[in-house]
Amino acid sequence: MGIQDIIEGKRQWRAHVARVRALPPDYRIVYAEMQRYLFKVGPVGLADGPLLPGIVDFFEEGVAAGRGVLELTGTDVAAFTDGLIADLPTYADAVQDSLGGKAG
């Protein structure tokens, strides 16, 4: 990874954060909780992948349609978030696979 890649990554992250900050307060709160959960669970490639920008896209569409954030996610935000990553490999999966490989 070169310096240009790092600079571009930071530029993209700043643009992403600016989009999140432009959301209404209730959307920002739900996004922050989802992001915190996702960083803890750790889908592989979260920072570079399309998941977080996709959530912001989805939320921006909800704002444009005049819908509340819980109308989009439902009241169980954790279940909604789990549904988003159900088919994605997580770091926990990678560790489990590596332990299974060493034990077998």
N, CA and C atoms as an extended XYZ file, in Angstrom:
312
Properties=species:S:1:pos:R:3:atomname:S:1:resname:S:1:resid:I:1 pbc="F F F"
N         0.853       -1.173        0.000 N   MET     1
C         0.000        0.000        0.000 CA  MET     1
C         0.898        1.235        0.000 C   MET     1
N         0.752        2.029       -0.996 N   GLY     2
C         1.557        3.229       -1.124 CA  GLY     2
C         0.921        4.420       -0.440 C   GLY     2
N         1.655        5.484       -0.400 N   ILE     3
C         1.183        6.712        0.243 CA  ILE     3
C        -0.062        7.256       -0.463 C   ILE     3
N        -0.096        7.128       -1.781 N   GLN     4
C        -1.269        7.605       -2.526 CA  GLN     4
C        -2.520        6.826       -2.142 C   GLN     4
N        -2.373        5.516       -1.901 N   ASP     5
C        -3.512        4.700       -1.482 CA  ASP     5
C        -4.016        5.140       -0.109 C   ASP     5
N        -3.089        5.452        0.776 N   ILE     6
C        -3.458        5.916        2.118 CA  ILE     6
C        -4.183        7.246        2.036 C   ILE     6
N        -3.652        8.148        1.227 N   ILE     7
C        -4.280        9.465        1.070 CA  ILE     7
C        -5.674        9.324        0.472 C   ILE     7
N        -5.801        8.493       -0.540 N   GLU     8
C        -7.116        8.290       -1.163 CA  GLU     8
C        -8.090        7.651       -0.184 C   GLU     8
N        -7.615        6.709        0.609 N   GLY     9
C        -8.464        6.074        1.611 CA  GLY     9
C        -8.971        7.077        2.631 C   GLY     9
N        -8.095        7.966        3.072 N   LYS    10
C        -8.499        9.004        4.024 CA  LYS    10
C        -9.493        9.967        3.392 C   LYS    10
N        -9.271       10.300        2.142 N   ARG    11
C       -10.177       11.207        1.433 CA  ARG    11
C       -11.574       10.584        1.344 C   ARG    11
N       -11.617        9.303        0.994 N   GLN    12
C       -12.900        8.607        0.896 CA  GLN    12
C       -13.590        8.516        2.256 C   GLN    12
N       -12.812        8.231        3.303 N   TRP    13
C       -13.402        8.129        4.644 CA  TRP    13
C       -13.963        9.479        5.085 C   TRP    13
N       -13.234       10.558        4.829 N   ARG    14
C       -13.733       11.894        5.197 CA  ARG    14
C       -15.030       12.222        4.456 C   ARG    14
N       -15.105       11.860        3.189 N   ALA    15
C       -16.332       12.096        2.418 CA  ALA    15
C       -17.480       11.271        2.998 C   ALA    15
N       -17.182       10.052        3.401 N   HIS    16
C       -18.197        9.187        4.008 CA  HIS    16
C       -18.713        9.804        5.311 C   HIS    16
N       -17.796       10.250        6.157 N   VAL    17
C       -18.168       10.863        7.435 CA  VAL    17
C       -18.998       12.121        7.201 C   VAL    17
N       -18.670       12.893        6.190 N   ALA    18
C       -19.442       14.099        5.876 CA  ALA    18
C       -20.871       13.732        5.482 C   ALA    18
N       -21.030       12.640        4.729 N   ARG    19
C       -22.381       12.188        4.356 CA  ARG    19
C       -23.167       11.779        5.598 C   ARG    19
N       -22.513       11.086        6.516 N   VAL    20
C       -23.185       10.666        7.751 CA  VAL    20
C       -23.603       11.889        8.559 C   VAL    20
N       -22.728       12.870        8.667 N   ARG    21
C       -23.040       14.081        9.430 CA  ARG    21
C       -24.198       14.865        8.822 C   ARG    21
N       -24.431       14.712        7.535 N   ALA    22
C       -25.522       15.426        6.868 CA  ALA    22
C       -26.882       14.772        7.123 C   ALA    22
N       -26.878       13.571        7.683 N   LEU    23
C       -28.136       12.876        7.978 CA  LEU    23
C       -28.835       13.541        9.165 C   LEU    23
N       -30.157       13.392        9.267 N   PRO    24
C       -30.872       13.899       10.448 CA  PRO    24
C       -30.378       13.196       11.719 C   PRO    24
N       -30.567       13.812       12.885 N   PRO    25
C       -30.045       13.262       14.140 CA  PRO    25
C       -30.442       11.812       14.420 C   PRO    25
N       -31.713       11.449       14.201 N   ASP    26
C       -32.127       10.084       14.502 CA  ASP    26
C       -31.414        9.073       13.596 C   ASP    26
N       -31.190        9.425       12.363 N   TYR    27
C       -30.455        8.565       11.438 CA  TYR    27
C       -28.987        8.447       11.868 C   TYR    27
N       -28.400        9.551       12.303 N   ARG    28
C       -26.999        9.514       12.749 CA  ARG    28
C       -26.826        8.618       13.961 C   ARG    28
N       -27.778        8.682       14.889 N   ILE    29
C       -27.696        7.848       16.095 CA  ILE    29
C       -27.753        6.371       15.718 C   ILE    29
N       -28.695        6.008       14.870 N   VAL    30
C       -28.826        4.606       14.455 CA  VAL    30
C       -27.594        4.180       13.665 C   VAL    30
N       -27.113        5.034       12.778 N   TYR    31
C       -25.910        4.697       12.008 CA  TYR    31
C       -24.725        4.466       12.938 C   TYR    31
N       -24.541        5.340       13.933 N   ALA    32
C       -23.415        5.211       14.866 CA  ALA    32
C       -23.489        3.886       15.626 C   ALA    32
N       -24.680        3.492       16.035 N   GLU    33
C       -24.830        2.218       16.741 CA  GLU    33
C       -24.538        1.040       15.811 C   GLU    33
N       -25.015        1.124       14.586 N   MET    34
C       -24.741        0.071       13.614 CA  MET    34
C       -23.241       -0.027       13.336 C   MET    34
N       -22.610        1.112       13.145 N   GLN    35
C       -21.179        1.136       12.852 CA  GLN    35
C       -20.388        0.562       14.023 C   GLN    35
N       -20.734        0.947       15.245 N   ARG    36
C       -20.050        0.436       16.433 CA  ARG    36
C       -20.173       -1.087       16.494 C   ARG    36
N       -21.361       -1.583       16.244 N   TYR    37
C       -21.604       -3.022       16.259 CA  TYR    37
C       -20.793       -3.716       15.157 C   TYR    37
N       -20.816       -3.152       13.969 N   LEU    38
C       -20.090       -3.758       12.853 CA  LEU    38
C       -18.588       -3.764       13.094 C   LEU    38
N       -18.055       -2.712       13.690 N   PHE    39
C       -16.624       -2.689       13.992 CA  PHE    39
C       -16.284       -3.727       15.047 C   PHE    39
N       -17.216       -3.996       15.955 N   LYS    40
C       -16.982       -5.000       16.992 CA  LYS    40
C       -17.060       -6.410       16.412 C   LYS    40
N       -18.065       -6.674       15.592 N   VAL    41
C       -18.261       -7.997       14.999 CA  VAL    41
C       -17.206       -8.255       13.934 C   VAL    41
N       -16.872       -7.234       13.199 N   GLY    42
C       -15.761       -7.295       12.268 CA  GLY    42
C       -15.949       -8.082       11.001 C   GLY    42
N       -16.930       -7.728       10.150 N   PRO    43
C       -16.934       -8.350        8.831 CA  PRO    43
C       -15.624       -8.037        8.120 C   PRO    43
N       -15.042       -9.034        7.510 N   VAL    44
C       -13.771       -8.859        6.807 CA  VAL    44
C       -13.976       -7.835        5.687 C   VAL    44
N       -13.079       -6.877        5.597 N   GLY    45
C       -13.149       -5.863        4.548 CA  GLY    45
C       -14.163       -4.768        4.797 C   GLY    45
N       -14.588       -4.596        6.037 N   LEU    46
C       -15.607       -3.591        6.351 CA  LEU    46
C       -15.181       -2.189        5.939 C   LEU    46
N       -13.984       -1.813        6.290 N   ALA    47
C       -13.529       -0.442        6.023 CA  ALA    47
C       -13.425       -0.138        4.534 C   ALA    47
N       -13.060       -1.133        3.734 N   ASP    48
C       -12.865       -0.904        2.302 CA  ASP    48
C       -14.060       -1.330        1.460 C   ASP    48
N       -14.976       -2.027        2.064 N   GLY    49
C       -16.078       -2.602        1.302 CA  GLY    49
C       -17.246       -1.659        1.120 C   GLY    49
N       -18.284       -2.136        0.476 N   PRO    50
C       -19.441       -1.306        0.152 CA  PRO    50
C       -20.508       -1.249        1.247 C   PRO    50
N       -20.326       -1.963        2.363 N   LEU    51
C       -21.392       -2.058        3.358 CA  LEU    51
C       -21.723       -0.707        3.998 C   LEU    51
N       -20.749       -0.027        4.569 N   LEU    52
C       -21.034        1.244        5.243 CA  LEU    52
C       -21.560        2.311        4.277 C   LEU    52
N       -20.926        2.495        3.103 N   PRO    53
C       -21.512        3.457        2.157 CA  PRO    53
C       -22.917        3.039        1.703 C   PRO    53
N       -23.152        1.749        1.615 N   GLY    54
C       -24.475        1.266        1.229 CA  GLY    54
C       -25.532        1.611        2.260 C   GLY    54
N       -25.158        1.530        3.535 N   ILE    55
C       -26.083        1.911        4.600 CA  ILE    55
C       -26.408        3.396        4.494 C   ILE    55
N       -25.390        4.210        4.238 N   VAL    56
C       -25.621        5.654        4.106 CA  VAL    56
C       -26.511        5.930        2.892 C   VAL    56
N       -26.275        5.246        1.787 N   ASP    57
C       -27.147        5.392        0.608 CA  ASP    57
C       -28.601        5.090        0.977 C   ASP    57
N       -28.795        3.962        1.661 N   PHE    58
C       -30.128        3.523        2.078 CA  PHE    58
C       -30.782        4.570        2.979 C   PHE    58
N       -30.005        5.101        3.923 N   PHE    59
C       -30.539        6.110        4.832 CA  PHE    59
C       -30.849        7.410        4.097 C   PHE    59
N       -30.003        7.808        3.163 N   GLU    60
C       -30.273        9.033        2.390 CA  GLU    60
C       -31.557        8.888        1.582 C   GLU    60
N       -31.794        7.708        1.038 N   GLU    61
C       -33.041        7.467        0.302 CA  GLU    61
C       -34.243        7.556        1.237 C   GLU    61
N       -34.086        7.037        2.460 N   GLY    62
C       -35.158        7.122        3.445 CA  GLY    62
C       -35.469        8.557        3.827 C   GLY    62
N       -34.432        9.355        4.007 N   VAL    63
C       -34.616       10.775        4.324 CA  VAL    63
C       -35.350       11.458        3.170 C   VAL    63
N       -34.905       11.190        1.946 N   ALA    64
C       -35.526       11.815        0.771 CA  ALA    64
C       -37.001       11.426        0.645 C   ALA    64
N       -37.335       10.216        1.085 N   ALA    65
C       -38.721        9.757        1.013 CA  ALA    65
C       -39.547       10.215        2.213 C   ALA    65
N       -38.896       10.890        3.163 N   GLY    66
C       -39.608       11.403        4.323 CA  GLY    66
C       -39.936       10.338        5.358 C   GLY    66
N       -39.177        9.251        5.371 N   ARG    67
C       -39.446        8.154        6.305 CA  ARG    67
C       -38.524        8.263        7.515 C   ARG    67
N       -39.001        7.798        8.641 N   GLY    68
C       -38.179        7.743        9.845 CA  GLY    68
C       -37.213        6.577        9.755 C   GLY    68
N       -36.127        6.662       10.469 N   VAL    69
C       -35.092        5.629       10.386 CA  VAL    69
C       -35.620        4.272       10.850 C   VAL    69
N       -36.461        4.252       11.876 N   LEU    70
C       -36.981        2.969       12.356 CA  LEU    70
C       -38.021        2.366       11.413 C   LEU    70
N       -38.576        3.182       10.540 N   GLU    71
C       -39.428        2.632        9.482 CA  GLU    71
C       -38.592        1.811        8.503 C   GLU    71
N       -37.343        2.194        8.342 N   LEU    72
C       -36.439        1.487        7.427 CA  LEU    72
C       -35.836        0.244        8.068 C   LEU    72
N       -35.390        0.388        9.313 N   THR    73
C       -34.654       -0.698        9.958 CA  THR    73
C       -35.538       -1.603       10.792 C   THR    73
N       -36.686       -1.108       11.206 N   GLY    74
C       -37.486       -1.819       12.192 CA  GLY    74
C       -36.987       -1.437       13.576 C   GLY    74
N       -37.692       -1.851       14.599 N   THR    75
C       -37.304       -1.453       15.952 CA  THR    75
C       -36.118       -2.251       16.479 C   THR    75
N       -35.846       -3.407       15.910 N   ASP    76
C       -34.696       -4.215       16.327 CA  ASP    76
C       -33.540       -3.951       15.360 C   ASP    76
N       -32.806       -2.893       15.652 N   VAL    77
C       -31.719       -2.466       14.768 CA  VAL    77
C       -30.611       -3.516       14.717 C   VAL    77
N       -30.374       -4.197       15.833 N   ALA    78
C       -29.342       -5.234       15.865 CA  ALA    78
C       -29.698       -6.374       14.904 C   ALA    78
N       -30.944       -6.790       14.892 N   ALA    79
C       -31.367       -7.853       13.977 CA  ALA    79
C       -31.242       -7.395       12.528 C   ALA    79
N       -31.582       -6.145       12.273 N   PHE    80
C       -31.439       -5.588       10.925 CA  PHE    80
C       -29.973       -5.630       10.494 C   PHE    80
N       -29.091       -5.212       11.399 N   THR    81
C       -27.658       -5.192       11.103 CA  THR    81
C       -27.130       -6.605       10.896 C   THR    81
N       -27.553       -7.528       11.737 N   ASP    82
C       -27.150       -8.928       11.565 CA  ASP    82
C       -27.585       -9.453       10.202 C   ASP    82
N       -28.756       -9.047        9.760 N   GLY    83
C       -29.232       -9.465        8.447 CA  GLY    83
C       -28.357       -8.957        7.318 C   GLY    83
N       -27.776       -7.778        7.504 N   LEU    84
C       -26.902       -7.214        6.476 CA  LEU    84
C       -25.608       -8.003        6.317 C   LEU    84
N       -25.144       -8.593        7.413 N   ILE    85
C       -23.851       -9.275        7.374 CA  ILE    85
C       -23.976      -10.793        7.463 C   ILE    85
N       -25.192      -11.296        7.350 N   ALA    86
C       -25.420      -12.735        7.520 CA  ALA    86
C       -24.556      -13.594        6.595 C   ALA    86
N       -24.336      -13.154        5.382 N   ASP    87
C       -23.579      -13.955        4.417 CA  ASP    87
C       -22.128      -13.500        4.254 C   ASP    87
N       -21.704      -12.542        5.066 N   LEU    88
C       -20.339      -12.032        4.951 CA  LEU    88
C       -19.418      -12.743        5.937 C   LEU    88
N       -18.194      -13.053        5.524 N   PRO    89
C       -17.242      -13.652        6.470 CA  PRO    89
C       -16.797      -12.613        7.495 C   PRO    89
N       -16.702      -13.034        8.748 N   THR    90
C       -16.257      -12.143        9.814 CA  THR    90
C       -14.886      -12.592       10.304 C   THR    90
N       -14.254      -11.731       11.098 N   TYR    91
C       -12.968      -12.103       11.676 CA  TYR    91
C       -13.138      -13.291       12.623 C   TYR    91
N       -14.287      -13.370       13.295 N   ALA    92
C       -14.553      -14.519       14.164 CA  ALA    92
C       -14.574      -15.807       13.342 C   ALA    92
N       -15.168      -15.753       12.148 N   ASP    93
C       -15.171      -16.918       11.253 CA  ASP    93
C       -13.751      -17.291       10.867 C   ASP    93
N       -12.930      -16.301       10.574 N   ALA    94
C       -11.549      -16.559       10.165 CA  ALA    94
C       -10.761      -17.212       11.294 C   ALA    94
N       -10.968      -16.729       12.518 N   VAL    95
C       -10.279      -17.321       13.661 CA  VAL    95
C       -10.754      -18.744       13.884 C   VAL    95
N       -12.061      -18.938       13.794 N   GLN    96
C       -12.619      -20.273       13.972 CA  GLN    96
C       -12.074      -21.233       12.913 C   GLN    96
N       -12.007      -20.775       11.685 N   ASP    97
C       -11.449      -21.604       10.606 CA  ASP    97
C        -9.997      -21.943       10.861 C   ASP    97
N        -9.230      -20.947       11.326 N   SER    98
C        -7.813      -21.206       11.579 CA  SER    98
C        -7.624      -22.162       12.758 C   SER    98
N        -8.464      -22.051       13.770 N   LEU    99
C        -8.370      -22.973       14.897 CA  LEU    99
C        -8.790      -24.383       14.480 C   LEU    99
N        -9.818      -24.437       13.652 N   GLY   100
C       -10.261      -25.739       13.137 CA  GLY   100
C        -9.195      -26.380       12.290 C   GLY   100
N        -8.473      -25.565       11.525 N   GLY   101
C        -7.400      -26.081       10.671 CA  GLY   101
C        -6.231      -26.590       11.491 C   GLY   101
N        -5.924      -25.919       12.614 N   LYS   102
C        -4.802      -26.332       13.460 CA  LYS   102
C        -5.148      -27.585       14.260 C   LYS   102
N        -6.423      -27.670       14.695 N   ALA   103
C        -6.812      -28.809       15.519 CA  ALA   103
C        -6.932      -30.071       14.678 C   ALA   103
N        -7.293      -29.916       13.398 N   GLY   104
C        -7.549      -31.078       12.550 CA  GLY   104
C        -6.377      -31.480       11.839 C   GLY   104
